[in-house]
């Protein structure tokens, strides 16, 4: 049943990409609303059925807890102070250019769409800059905390990319709604939750431009 729910959740999440962010009274277009509504539409358990009370700052329980090494499409990620800093230093014959990119998900929920061999994942999420009013499909370069460095070359350029990740990510596999599942009660929100964001490089010789829907993975950043 779990795998069937995963397949259905992937399809439902894909269908929402590019559309307006889902909204719920008392919650606005919070990231929570998207995952909560998709699960409700599938008759699956939501955070309201879990062991953690739904509050603005809770680390929600979305089903069966699993290891990050076991995630698959259709699983749910719960982020806590997750911050990624990617520094790319390109040594050219005439100059050295440093490019810095940051991604932050302070308190956030997303649905896994694809799991990649390089450790990155493609997710569907909402309430994320630069498109907080839309449901987005984004790539998160790495989930596990730690630091990794990769050296490559491109023509005469020597490229060193260092990715530093802090914070925590919990993973859940969706499960059927229990017979006596509780409905989501009135919101107890006080204040607004921080949105996830992406900060492009402000380094030298970087032409300013809009940030796309897709956040580059480690290999793409290295090749930029």
DOZAZA-705540 format. One record per residue (C-alpha): residue in one letter; x, y, z. Coordinates in steps of 0.25 Angstrom, whole numbers, padded with zeros to 4 digits, always signed. Example, Ala and Ser with C-alpha at 12.3 -4.5 7.8 and 13.67 -1.06 7.14 Angstrom:
// residues 2
a+0049-0018+0031
s+0055-0004+0029
***
This chain:
// residues 224
x+0000+0000+0000
x+0012+0009+0003
x+0018+0008-0010
x+0004+0010-0017
x+0003+0023-0009
x+0016+0028-0013
x+0013+0026-0027
x+0000+0033-0026
x+0007+0045-0018
x+0017+0047-0029
x+0006+0048-0039
x-0002+0057-0031
x+0010+0066-0028
x+0015+0066-0042
x+0001+0071-0046
x+0002+0083-0037
x+0015+0088-0042
x+0014+0102-0049
x+0000+0104-0043
x-0003+0114-0032
x+0001+0110-0018
x-0010+0103-0010
x-0016+0112+0001
x-0023+0108+0014
x-0030+0118+0024
x-0021+0121+0035
x-0009+0115+0028
x-0008+0123+0015
x+0001+0117+0005
x+0010+0111+0015
x+0018+0099+0010
x+0010+0090+0020
x-0003+0093+0012
x+0002+0086-0001
x+0007+0073+0005
x-0005+0073+0015
x-0015+0075+0004
x-0009+0065-0006
x-0009+0054+0005
x-0023+0057+0008
x-0028+0056-0006
x-0021+0042-0007
x-0028+0038+0006
x-0014+0036+0013
x-0010+0040+0027
x-0006+0055+0029
x+0003+0061+0040
x-0010+0063+0048
x-0011+0048+0049
x+0003+0047+0054
x+0009+0047+0068
x+0014+0061+0067
x+0004+0073+0069
x+0003+0082+0058
x+0008+0095+0062
x+0016+0106+0054
x+0029+0101+0058
x+0027+0086+0059
x+0035+0075+0052
x+0023+0069+0046
x+0021+0054+0046
x+0016+0050+0032
x+0016+0035+0033
x+0026+0024+0035
x+0040+0030+0038
x+0051+0025+0029
x+0066+0027+0027
x+0070+0037+0017
x+0078+0026+0010
x+0065+0019+0007
x+0057+0031+0001
x+0049+0028-0012
x+0040+0037-0020
x+0027+0040-0013
x+0034+0041+0001
x+0032+0053+0009
x+0044+0062+0014
x+0043+0070+0027
x+0054+0081+0028
x+0060+0088+0041
x+0070+0099+0039
x+0075+0093+0026
x+0085+0102+0020
x+0094+0099+0007
x+0106+0107+0003
x+0113+0104-0010
x+0126+0112-0013
x+0132+0110-0027
x+0146+0115-0029
x+0150+0115-0044
x+0164+0117-0047
x+0166+0123-0061
x+0180+0126-0068
x+0176+0141-0066
x+0168+0142-0053
x+0161+0134-0042
x+0146+0135-0040
x+0139+0131-0028
x+0124+0128-0029
x+0115+0126-0016
x+0101+0120-0016
x+0093+0118-0003
x+0080+0110-0001
x+0072+0111+0012
x+0060+0103+0017
x+0059+0107+0031
x+0045+0100+0034
x+0040+0093+0022
x+0033+0081+0016
x+0034+0076+0002
x+0030+0063-0007
x+0042+0055-0013
x+0040+0054-0028
x+0053+0048-0032
x+0065+0043-0025
x+0079+0044-0032
x+0092+0036-0031
x+0100+0049-0027
x+0092+0051-0014
x+0083+0062-0020
x+0068+0060-0020
x+0057+0067-0028
x+0045+0072-0020
x+0031+0078-0021
x+0029+0089-0011
x+0022+0103-0009
x+0025+0115-0001
x+0039+0116-0007
x+0046+0128-0012
x+0047+0133-0023
x+0033+0128-0026
x+0026+0127-0013
x+0012+0128-0020
x+0014+0116-0029
x+0016+0101-0027
x+0031+0099-0031
x+0039+0087-0036
x+0053+0089-0030
x+0066+0081-0028
x+0073+0081-0015
x+0088+0077-0017
x+0090+0070-0003
x+0081+0066+0009
x+0092+0060+0018
x+0100+0070+0027
x+0115+0071+0024
x+0125+0076+0014
x+0129+0071+0001
x+0139+0076-0009
x+0140+0073-0024
x+0151+0077-0034
x+0148+0077-0049
x+0154+0084-0061
x+0148+0091-0073
x+0158+0094-0084
x+0169+0103-0077
x+0160+0105-0065
x+0162+0098-0052
x+0149+0097-0044
x+0148+0094-0029
x+0134+0093-0023
x+0132+0092-0008
x+0118+0089-0003
x+0115+0091+0012
x+0102+0086+0018
x+0097+0088+0032
x+0083+0085+0039
x+0074+0073+0039
x+0065+0066+0029
x+0055+0055+0033
x+0049+0046+0023
x+0035+0039+0024
x+0027+0029+0015
x+0013+0032+0013
x+0003+0022+0020
x-0012+0020+0019
x-0021+0029+0028
x-0024+0022+0041
x-0039+0018+0043
x-0040+0029+0054
x-0031+0039+0047
x-0033+0053+0053
x-0036+0065+0044
x-0027+0077+0044
x-0032+0086+0055
x-0032+0102+0055
x-0019+0108+0053
x-0010+0112+0065
x-0001+0120+0056
x+0005+0132+0062
x+0014+0140+0053
x+0019+0136+0039
x+0029+0124+0036
x+0042+0127+0028
x+0041+0123+0014
x+0052+0115+0007
x+0061+0123-0002
x+0072+0123-0012
x+0083+0134-0013
x+0090+0135-0026
x+0105+0138-0027
x+0109+0152-0024
x+0124+0150-0028
x+0132+0157-0039
x+0129+0155-0053
x+0116+0149-0051
x+0105+0154-0060
x+0092+0157-0051
x+0080+0149-0056
x+0067+0143-0051
x+0067+0130-0043
x+0060+0119-0050
x+0050+0109-0045
x+0061+0098-0044
x+0073+0099-0035
x+0085+0094-0041
x+0091+0081-0035
x+0106+0080-0031
x+0110+0076-0045
x+0103+0087-0052
x+0109+0097-0042
x+0123+0092-0045
x+0121+0093-0060
x+0115+0107-0059
***
